[in-house]
């Protein structure tokens, strides 16, 4: 078998022998525990909406900063289950 195929000969521009193939050195995909179950984003923000008096207030719902889906709580955001969207009612 050719020594170059075994990886014992230095590649052009390298000073030493090639010991491992790149695929062996790759680590598994990292996924943080505190991330969106749909897109993997690691942050969210509270949804701000107008109340019945027309004043802007933070709601209990969360908006993912990655996929912009709304979730009722952090647990659901992590699991990736989308809650039914709130009905839109125009003011007037």
C-alpha positions, 0 to 999 in steps of 0.5 A: 500500500502506498505510504501517502494513502496511509497518511504517514507522509506530510501534506504539502505545506505541513511540517509533520505527518498527517495522523488523523483524518478530519472526519475523525476529529470532528465533534458531535453537533453541540446543542445547548439545553436552554435553546429553542426546540425548533431553530436552536436559538438561545434567546427569547423575549417577552411579547409586548402588546396593547391591553384593553386600555391601549397601553403597551404591556409585556405579556406572559408569552415569549417570542423566539429571537431566531424563528420568531414563533410565540410560546406560552412559557419557557418549557414549551420554548425548549420542547419546540411545541408551538402553542396556537397563536393568539387571535388578532383583534384590530382596535377600533 
